[in-house]
Amino acid sequence: MKRSILLVSLMLVIVIPFSAYALATFDDVSTEKRHDDSSDMTPFTAVVNRGRSVDVYVPVDMGDGLTEEEAALIAEVTFTTVMGHTRIHRLDTLTLKEAQMTAHYSWGYNENDLGHVFDMIVDLITLQITVSHCF
């Protein structure tokens, strides 16, 4: 009996921290790994801090012009793809001009920490997004 309780306790000590880590990691998994091949997704390529490239898939139709709502969706999906879903963020500016859009976010790890910046320039012809952000 004592051996069974000890074994179950040991299993719980091992499983619970790993489960917590897995849940925390899953919540922060970027949408680049959640590729949707449906035809209503427009694929963008984001170059982050002049380094890594990230695929960003947004459900917008680029063929009929871009509305401000669609531009805001591109900005939001790009932010969460690059930074994850756990960062608090606020869209400060969104500018849409002909074949280019720009967006600026303030972000942080909590509500008192919105001093970080996240900027993007989206080329609507090449579907390339240039992202620069602080850590």
N, C-alpha and C positions, 0 to 999 in steps of 0.2 A: 504494500500500500504506500509506504513512504517513498519507495522507488518510483512508483507511478506518478505521485504528486511532484516529486523532484523532476522527473522527465517532462511533465506537462509544464511546470514552471520554467524550466530551461527553454522549452520550445517557445513559450510566450515571450520570454526575454529576448529571444532571437527574432521572432516574427514581428512583433509590434514595432520596433524601431525601423525595420526594413519596410514594413507596410507604410509607416508614416513618411519615410523618405520617398517611397514610390509615389504616393499620393501628391506630395509636394512637388516632385519632379514632373509628374504628369500634368499638373496644373500649369506649369511653366513651359511646357513643350510648345514650341512655336508652330504656327499653322503651316510652315513650310513642309512639315512632315505629314500634313493632312491634305495631300494633293487630291483634288476633285477633278476628274477628267470630263465632267459634264461640259457641254458646249456653251453654256451660259457663263462660264468662268473665263476671265481675261487674264492671261499669264503676264506678269511683270517680273523684271529682274531688278532686285535692289542691291546696290553696291554700298556696303556699310563701312563707314570710316575709312574709305579707300582701300579696304581689305577684302573681307569675305563677301561672297555673292549669296543672295538668298532669293529663292523663288517665292513670289507673292501672287496668290490667286484671288481675284476679286470678281464678284458677280455683277459686272457692268457690261453694257453693250457700247463699245467704242465706235460703232458704225454710225450711230445717229447723233453724234455730238455728246458732250459731257455736261450733265447738269451739276449744279452746286451740291446736290444731295449725293450724286455719284462720286464727285470729287472728295467729299467728306468721308464717304465709305472707303475710297482708295487710301486716304490718309489713315483712317482708323485701322484698317486691316494691315497696312504696312507697319504701323506702330506696334500692334499686338504680335505680328509675325516676328519682328526684330526684337522687341523688348519682353514679350510674354504678357500674360494676362494679369499678373500680380502687381504691376506697377500702377500707381495712381497717376492719372494724366489728364491734361486739359488742353484742348485745341485752342490756341490763342489767335492764330491767323490762318486764313485759307485764301489763296489768291489763284484765280483761274484766268489765264490769258492765252488765247489762241491755242497753241500747241504745247503749252507748258502750264504746270500747276505747282504751287509752292505751299508748304504747310509748316507751321511752327507749333510745337507742343512744349509745355512745361510739364515736368514729371518728377516723381519722387517715390520714396519707399513708404511714405505715410503722408497724411494731409499737411503736416508742418514742414515737409521736405520737398516742396515743389520748386526748388531752385535749379533743377537740372534741365538741360535743353535737348530737344530732338528736332532737327530740321530736315526737311526733304524737298527735293526738286524732282518733279516727275516730267519726263519727256514723253508726251502723249503720242508722238510719232513712233519712236523706237521702243516704247514701253519700258524704258529704263528709269529706275528711281535711284537718285543719289541721296544717301542718308548720312548725316553726321550727328553724333550725339555724344554727350559726356557720360561718364559712368557714375 
